[in-house]
């Protein structure tokens, strides 16, 4: 084996979900190391042991910085990069005022390419190494995202967003047939190529006709190894809108279920205002929910119920640009605050797991990314636990690793990301 690299620092390994197994699911090595080669993790152990066993390996020593898996953002909209933190009222107003006008620009491949490059610079600088992104109705937006991701060797997932109902603006409508044809062509071109995955992507049922949802359900059935992503029960007025368009539906989930868009490989973003039937069906089929806390507070959607983790997979996401930050640290902080408002105090180990292993499991990639373990892809970060004076003085009082990490979760930003590694190689932009 050639090209070995030893990355030294404090190391945090997870054997499973601390929400189920307790904080003992995480192991902290005060002076640990990760051995990587050929883009994968070969071993994780004490630094002295691995240095003695592999004297030929190149060494990068991060001192007291914490080595973690790269963060995984399970729901984002890269075409909304330029409109993040735009003032708005409620979801539908925000979409019409900012999102839809910006997304109309992505039929221009040069513009899509520029935004994709900027987006990857931003997320890598924040320590995010994998994203599941919505694109726009334009195939050019998907091509730009995947081409830029491929050139950087990234593990990324995305799909063409499909909308054919006249509730979407004229410049952002496809048809049931073109949604199927375009999505299939993009899937055939990109799914499984290098580290890329295609996701079947109806935006949400209020912007798709029954015929389009049927077409996308057919495509998903033809490619069951793909994920399917959409939005579900984000706001109460959105739910009322859905019922006006689908009066026959028992609930929001039924608009997907009736058209073949409910399954184990389904990713349902937000999922705040779920009925008991929806919860039961999602759990029965083994679907995943994606919690988008900064978006839910920014747009005033509501408070996600973290107790749903007991029944199904739950990932964590920025939902940029509805979310107000590219940072998964800020997203963890918002998840903590929302859980507090619902009477649950999430332990720091649970927050780190949500942004790494739990999001990997939601994306059905839990056997490849999201953990520091032999055989996993070597997407990692080095995290400074004293990146600002305020964080440093709080961390200095820590009596264990969790007290040391928590100030960075609550107050950290891109300054805390010392280095981002993709397949074992340092890539953080200056």
ABEGO torsion letter per residue (X at the ends): XBGBBBBBEBBBBBAEBAAAAEAAABBBBABBBBBBBGGBBABBBBAAAAAAABAABBBBBAEABBBBBBBBBABBBAAAAAABGBBBBBAAAAAAAAAAAAAAAAABAAAAAAAAAAAAAAAAAAGBABBBBBBBABAAAAAAAAAAAAAAGBBBBBBBBBBABAABBAAABBBAAAAAAAAAAAAAAABGBEABBBBBBBABAAABBAAAAAAAAAAAAABAABBBBBBBGABAAAAAAAAAABAABABAAAAAAAAGABBAABBBBGGABBBAAAAAAAAAAGBBBBBBAAAAAAAGAEBBBAAAAAABBBBBBAGOAABABABAAAAAAAAAAAAAAAGBBBBAAAAAAAABAAAAAAAGAAAABGBBBBGBBBBBBBBBAAABAAAAAAAAABABAAAAAAAAAAABBAAABABBBBGGBBABBX
